[in-house]
Amino acid sequence: MQLFSEQECRPRSGVEEAVLIGRILAGRKDLFDELLKPHLAPLWRVVQAKMGTDTDVEDVVQQTLLKAYLHLEQFRRERPEFR
């Protein structure tokens, strides 16, 4: 499953992620997709290994991303990785 291009999925530094999160929290909600791109494929693979059916995987990934979005303000800058 190829969700995004290789360039879009390149890992970011913790500083880059912290900057993105700061912008999202400042009102740039449209940047949340940018934050997620490098994490989506690995998240999908982990959930798929545990769940089985694609429908279940989609549900769990969607719930996980929603929780990440809703709790983004709890991001700790002293540990900048989004993981």
PyMOL CGO cylinders between C-alpha atoms (Angstrom):
from pymol import cmd
from pymol.cgo import CYLINDER

trace = [
    CYLINDER, 0.00, 0.00, 0.00, 1.55, 3.29, -1.13, 0.3, 1, 1, 1, 1, 1, 1,
    CYLINDER, 1.55, 3.29, -1.13, -0.31, 6.16, 0.52, 0.3, 1, 1, 1, 1, 1, 1,
    CYLINDER, -0.31, 6.16, 0.52, 2.15, 8.97, -0.20, 0.3, 1, 1, 1, 1, 1, 1,
    CYLINDER, 2.15, 8.97, -0.20, 5.28, 9.55, -2.26, 0.3, 1, 1, 1, 1, 1, 1,
    CYLINDER, 5.28, 9.55, -2.26, 8.72, 8.72, -0.87, 0.3, 1, 1, 1, 1, 1, 1,
    CYLINDER, 8.72, 8.72, -0.87, 9.47, 12.45, -0.47, 0.3, 1, 1, 1, 1, 1, 1,
    CYLINDER, 9.47, 12.45, -0.47, 6.30, 13.00, 1.54, 0.3, 1, 1, 1, 1, 1, 1,
    CYLINDER, 6.30, 13.00, 1.54, 7.10, 10.03, 3.78, 0.3, 1, 1, 1, 1, 1, 1,
    CYLINDER, 7.10, 10.03, 3.78, 10.68, 10.91, 4.60, 0.3, 1, 1, 1, 1, 1, 1,
    CYLINDER, 10.68, 10.91, 4.60, 11.34, 10.95, 8.34, 0.3, 1, 1, 1, 1, 1, 1,
    CYLINDER, 11.34, 10.95, 8.34, 11.49, 14.39, 9.94, 0.3, 1, 1, 1, 1, 1, 1,
    CYLINDER, 11.49, 14.39, 9.94, 13.69, 15.50, 12.76, 0.3, 1, 1, 1, 1, 1, 1,
    CYLINDER, 13.69, 15.50, 12.76, 12.10, 16.04, 16.13, 0.3, 1, 1, 1, 1, 1, 1,
    CYLINDER, 12.10, 16.04, 16.13, 12.60, 19.76, 15.63, 0.3, 1, 1, 1, 1, 1, 1,
    CYLINDER, 12.60, 19.76, 15.63, 10.72, 19.70, 12.31, 0.3, 1, 1, 1, 1, 1, 1,
    CYLINDER, 10.72, 19.70, 12.31, 7.86, 17.82, 13.94, 0.3, 1, 1, 1, 1, 1, 1,
    CYLINDER, 7.86, 17.82, 13.94, 7.80, 20.25, 16.87, 0.3, 1, 1, 1, 1, 1, 1,
    CYLINDER, 7.80, 20.25, 16.87, 7.56, 23.18, 14.44, 0.3, 1, 1, 1, 1, 1, 1,
    CYLINDER, 7.56, 23.18, 14.44, 4.69, 21.49, 12.58, 0.3, 1, 1, 1, 1, 1, 1,
    CYLINDER, 4.69, 21.49, 12.58, 2.87, 20.76, 15.83, 0.3, 1, 1, 1, 1, 1, 1,
    CYLINDER, 2.87, 20.76, 15.83, 3.31, 24.36, 16.95, 0.3, 1, 1, 1, 1, 1, 1,
    CYLINDER, 3.31, 24.36, 16.95, 1.79, 25.59, 13.70, 0.3, 1, 1, 1, 1, 1, 1,
    CYLINDER, 1.79, 25.59, 13.70, -1.11, 23.15, 13.96, 0.3, 1, 1, 1, 1, 1, 1,
    CYLINDER, -1.11, 23.15, 13.96, -1.82, 24.24, 17.53, 0.3, 1, 1, 1, 1, 1, 1,
    CYLINDER, -1.82, 24.24, 17.53, -1.65, 27.87, 16.38, 0.3, 1, 1, 1, 1, 1, 1,
    CYLINDER, -1.65, 27.87, 16.38, -4.54, 27.22, 14.01, 0.3, 1, 1, 1, 1, 1, 1,
    CYLINDER, -4.54, 27.22, 14.01, -3.02, 25.62, 10.89, 0.3, 1, 1, 1, 1, 1, 1,
    CYLINDER, -3.02, 25.62, 10.89, -5.14, 22.45, 11.17, 0.3, 1, 1, 1, 1, 1, 1,
    CYLINDER, -5.14, 22.45, 11.17, -4.46, 21.72, 7.49, 0.3, 1, 1, 1, 1, 1, 1,
    CYLINDER, -4.46, 21.72, 7.49, -0.86, 20.80, 8.40, 0.3, 1, 1, 1, 1, 1, 1,
    CYLINDER, -0.86, 20.80, 8.40, -1.93, 17.75, 10.41, 0.3, 1, 1, 1, 1, 1, 1,
    CYLINDER, -1.93, 17.75, 10.41, -1.71, 15.65, 7.22, 0.3, 1, 1, 1, 1, 1, 1,
    CYLINDER, -1.71, 15.65, 7.22, 1.90, 16.76, 6.81, 0.3, 1, 1, 1, 1, 1, 1,
    CYLINDER, 1.90, 16.76, 6.81, 2.67, 15.66, 10.35, 0.3, 1, 1, 1, 1, 1, 1,
    CYLINDER, 2.67, 15.66, 10.35, 1.14, 12.23, 9.78, 0.3, 1, 1, 1, 1, 1, 1,
    CYLINDER, 1.14, 12.23, 9.78, 2.58, 11.29, 6.39, 0.3, 1, 1, 1, 1, 1, 1,
    CYLINDER, 2.58, 11.29, 6.39, 5.85, 9.76, 7.65, 0.3, 1, 1, 1, 1, 1, 1,
    CYLINDER, 5.85, 9.76, 7.65, 3.99, 7.81, 10.36, 0.3, 1, 1, 1, 1, 1, 1,
    CYLINDER, 3.99, 7.81, 10.36, 0.97, 6.50, 8.47, 0.3, 1, 1, 1, 1, 1, 1,
    CYLINDER, 0.97, 6.50, 8.47, 2.54, 3.55, 6.63, 0.3, 1, 1, 1, 1, 1, 1,
    CYLINDER, 2.54, 3.55, 6.63, 4.41, 2.25, 9.71, 0.3, 1, 1, 1, 1, 1, 1,
    CYLINDER, 4.41, 2.25, 9.71, 1.24, 2.65, 11.81, 0.3, 1, 1, 1, 1, 1, 1,
    CYLINDER, 1.24, 2.65, 11.81, -0.75, 0.78, 9.17, 0.3, 1, 1, 1, 1, 1, 1,
    CYLINDER, -0.75, 0.78, 9.17, 1.77, -2.09, 9.15, 0.3, 1, 1, 1, 1, 1, 1,
    CYLINDER, 1.77, -2.09, 9.15, 1.78, -2.45, 12.94, 0.3, 1, 1, 1, 1, 1, 1,
    CYLINDER, 1.78, -2.45, 12.94, -2.00, -2.46, 13.15, 0.3, 1, 1, 1, 1, 1, 1,
    CYLINDER, -2.00, -2.46, 13.15, -2.33, -4.83, 10.20, 0.3, 1, 1, 1, 1, 1, 1,
    CYLINDER, -2.33, -4.83, 10.20, 0.06, -7.29, 11.84, 0.3, 1, 1, 1, 1, 1, 1,
    CYLINDER, 0.06, -7.29, 11.84, -2.17, -7.32, 14.92, 0.3, 1, 1, 1, 1, 1, 1,
    CYLINDER, -2.17, -7.32, 14.92, -5.65, -7.09, 13.41, 0.3, 1, 1, 1, 1, 1, 1,
    CYLINDER, -5.65, -7.09, 13.41, -6.07, -8.96, 10.16, 0.3, 1, 1, 1, 1, 1, 1,
    CYLINDER, -6.07, -8.96, 10.16, -8.82, -7.54, 7.96, 0.3, 1, 1, 1, 1, 1, 1,
    CYLINDER, -8.82, -7.54, 7.96, -8.37, -4.25, 6.17, 0.3, 1, 1, 1, 1, 1, 1,
    CYLINDER, -8.37, -4.25, 6.17, -11.68, -2.99, 7.55, 0.3, 1, 1, 1, 1, 1, 1,
    CYLINDER, -11.68, -2.99, 7.55, -10.46, -3.52, 11.12, 0.3, 1, 1, 1, 1, 1, 1,
    CYLINDER, -10.46, -3.52, 11.12, -7.12, -1.94, 10.26, 0.3, 1, 1, 1, 1, 1, 1,
    CYLINDER, -7.12, -1.94, 10.26, -8.82, 1.13, 8.80, 0.3, 1, 1, 1, 1, 1, 1,
    CYLINDER, -8.82, 1.13, 8.80, -10.98, 1.52, 11.89, 0.3, 1, 1, 1, 1, 1, 1,
    CYLINDER, -10.98, 1.52, 11.89, -8.08, 1.24, 14.33, 0.3, 1, 1, 1, 1, 1, 1,
    CYLINDER, -8.08, 1.24, 14.33, -5.82, 3.55, 12.31, 0.3, 1, 1, 1, 1, 1, 1,
    CYLINDER, -5.82, 3.55, 12.31, -8.62, 6.11, 12.04, 0.3, 1, 1, 1, 1, 1, 1,
    CYLINDER, -8.62, 6.11, 12.04, -9.28, 5.95, 15.80, 0.3, 1, 1, 1, 1, 1, 1,
    CYLINDER, -9.28, 5.95, 15.80, -5.56, 6.31, 16.50, 0.3, 1, 1, 1, 1, 1, 1,
    CYLINDER, -5.56, 6.31, 16.50, -5.21, 9.35, 14.25, 0.3, 1, 1, 1, 1, 1, 1,
    CYLINDER, -5.21, 9.35, 14.25, -8.27, 10.96, 15.79, 0.3, 1, 1, 1, 1, 1, 1,
    CYLINDER, -8.27, 10.96, 15.79, -6.82, 10.47, 19.27, 0.3, 1, 1, 1, 1, 1, 1,
    CYLINDER, -6.82, 10.47, 19.27, -3.50, 11.94, 18.14, 0.3, 1, 1, 1, 1, 1, 1,
    CYLINDER, -3.50, 11.94, 18.14, -5.32, 14.98, 16.74, 0.3, 1, 1, 1, 1, 1, 1,
    CYLINDER, -5.32, 14.98, 16.74, -7.49, 15.49, 19.81, 0.3, 1, 1, 1, 1, 1, 1,
    CYLINDER, -7.49, 15.49, 19.81, -4.53, 15.19, 22.19, 0.3, 1, 1, 1, 1, 1, 1,
    CYLINDER, -4.53, 15.19, 22.19, -1.96, 17.09, 20.13, 0.3, 1, 1, 1, 1, 1, 1,
    CYLINDER, -1.96, 17.09, 20.13, -1.81, 19.87, 22.71, 0.3, 1, 1, 1, 1, 1, 1,
    CYLINDER, -1.81, 19.87, 22.71, -0.32, 17.34, 25.15, 0.3, 1, 1, 1, 1, 1, 1,
    CYLINDER, -0.32, 17.34, 25.15, 2.77, 17.12, 22.95, 0.3, 1, 1, 1, 1, 1, 1,
    CYLINDER, 2.77, 17.12, 22.95, 5.88, 17.45, 25.09, 0.3, 1, 1, 1, 1, 1, 1,
    CYLINDER, 5.88, 17.45, 25.09, 8.51, 19.69, 23.52, 0.3, 1, 1, 1, 1, 1, 1,
    CYLINDER, 8.51, 19.69, 23.52, 11.29, 18.19, 25.66, 0.3, 1, 1, 1, 1, 1, 1,
    CYLINDER, 11.29, 18.19, 25.66, 10.67, 14.89, 23.80, 0.3, 1, 1, 1, 1, 1, 1,
    CYLINDER, 10.67, 14.89, 23.80, 9.94, 16.15, 20.29, 0.3, 1, 1, 1, 1, 1, 1,
    CYLINDER, 9.94, 16.15, 20.29, 9.35, 12.87, 18.43, 0.3, 1, 1, 1, 1, 1, 1,
    CYLINDER, 9.35, 12.87, 18.43, 5.68, 12.43, 17.55, 0.3, 1, 1, 1, 1, 1, 1,
    CYLINDER, 5.68, 12.43, 17.55, 5.90, 8.66, 18.10, 0.3, 1, 1, 1, 1, 1, 1,
]
cmd.load_cgo(trace, "trace")
